[in-house]
Amino acid sequence: MSIIKEFKEFAMRGNVVDMAVGIIIGSAFGKIVTSLVNDIIMPPIGLALGGVDFNSFAITIKKATADAPAVAIRYGTFINVIVDFIIVAFVLFGIIKLMNTLKTKKEAAPAAPPKPPAQEVLLTEIRDLLKKR
């Protein structure tokens, strides 16, 4: 088997394609959540805390020089990333909870009682006939 044929079989498996679609959609969803946090959620929180911009929070370790930029720990950006994560985790929790609820409802649907084996039906009929005599 040629390497190209093997690669084609590998790349066209259902799981690989599904995973690729999931990663692409997840990436787009991540951009939406980042925009939600940075542009909608954090500004009112910053305003409520006295007009603070979380992205500007940083601890400067080394000041900028003519040769090098400043070295800083930007903990405000880290706070935004944590809020991103919490939102994504909550959304995923909700989706999985909904899927589990729907799955439970499907499983809880009453099933028809199983038919007894033909041998058992025949024995029941014989028993009933013997009782009548």
C-alpha positions in Angstrom: 0.0 0.0 0.0 1.4 3.4 -1.0 2.0 6.1 1.6 -0.4 8.4 -0.3 -3.2 5.8 -0.2 -2.6 5.1 3.5 -2.6 8.9 4.3 -5.9 9.3 2.3 -7.6 6.5 4.3 -6.4 8.0 7.5 -7.4 11.6 6.7 -10.8 10.5 5.4 -11.9 8.5 8.5 -15.1 9.9 10.0 -13.4 10.6 13.4 -10.6 12.7 11.8 -13.0 14.8 9.8 -15.4 15.2 12.8 -12.5 16.3 15.0 -11.3 18.8 12.4 -14.8 20.3 12.1 -15.0 20.5 15.9 -11.6 22.2 16.2 -12.5 24.8 13.6 -15.9 25.5 15.2 -14.2 25.6 18.6 -11.7 28.1 17.4 -14.5 30.4 16.0 -16.4 30.0 19.3 -13.3 31.0 21.2 -13.1 34.2 19.2 -16.8 34.9 20.0 -16.2 34.3 23.7 -13.1 36.5 23.7 -15.0 39.3 22.1 -17.9 38.8 24.6 -15.5 39.0 27.5 -13.3 41.9 26.3 -16.0 44.0 24.6 -19.2 43.4 26.6 -18.6 41.9 30.0 -15.3 43.5 31.2 -16.1 47.1 30.4 -19.2 47.3 32.8 -17.2 45.4 35.5 -14.3 47.9 35.0 -16.8 50.8 35.2 -18.3 49.4 38.4 -14.9 49.2 39.9 -14.2 52.8 39.1 -13.5 53.0 35.4 -10.7 50.4 35.4 -9.4 48.8 32.2 -8.4 45.2 33.1 -6.1 44.9 30.1 -3.9 47.8 31.5 -3.3 46.0 34.8 0.4 45.0 34.9 3.4 44.8 37.1 6.5 46.2 35.4 9.6 44.1 36.2 12.0 46.0 34.0 11.4 49.4 32.5 11.7 50.0 28.8 15.0 51.1 27.5 16.1 52.4 24.1 17.2 48.9 23.1 14.4 46.7 24.7 10.7 47.0 25.5 9.5 46.9 29.1 9.1 43.5 30.8 5.8 43.2 32.6 3.5 40.7 34.1 0.1 41.6 32.6 -2.3 40.1 35.1 -5.2 42.1 33.8 -5.1 40.1 30.5 -4.8 37.0 32.6 -8.1 38.0 34.4 -9.8 38.3 31.0 -8.5 34.9 30.0 -9.9 33.4 33.2 -13.3 35.0 32.6 -13.1 33.5 29.0 -12.5 30.1 30.4 -15.3 30.3 32.9 -17.8 31.3 30.2 -16.6 28.5 27.9 -16.7 25.9 30.7 -20.2 27.0 31.7 -21.5 26.8 28.1 -19.9 23.4 27.6 -21.4 22.3 31.0 -24.9 23.4 29.8 -24.5 21.6 26.4 -23.4 18.4 28.0 -26.2 18.6 30.7 -28.7 19.2 27.9 -27.4 16.2 25.9 -27.5 14.0 29.0 -31.0 15.0 29.8 -32.1 14.2 26.2 -30.3 10.9 26.4 -31.9 10.0 29.7 -35.4 10.8 28.3 -34.7 8.5 25.3 -33.6 5.7 27.5 -36.5 6.2 29.9 -39.1 5.7 27.1 -41.1 2.5 28.0 -40.2 -0.4 25.9 -42.7 -3.0 24.8 -42.6 -6.1 27.0 -40.5 -8.8 25.3 -42.4 -11.6 23.6 -41.9 -15.0 25.3 -40.1 -17.6 23.4 -42.3 -19.8 21.1 -41.6 -22.8 23.3 -43.0 -21.1 26.3 -46.1 -20.0 24.4 -46.7 -23.6 23.3 -46.2 -24.9 26.9 -48.7 -22.3 28.1 -51.3 -23.4 25.5 -50.8 -27.1 26.5 -51.2 -26.2 30.2 -54.5 -24.3 29.4 -55.8 -27.2 27.4 -55.0 -29.7 30.2 -56.8 -27.4 32.7 -60.0 -27.5 30.6 -60.2 -31.3 30.7 
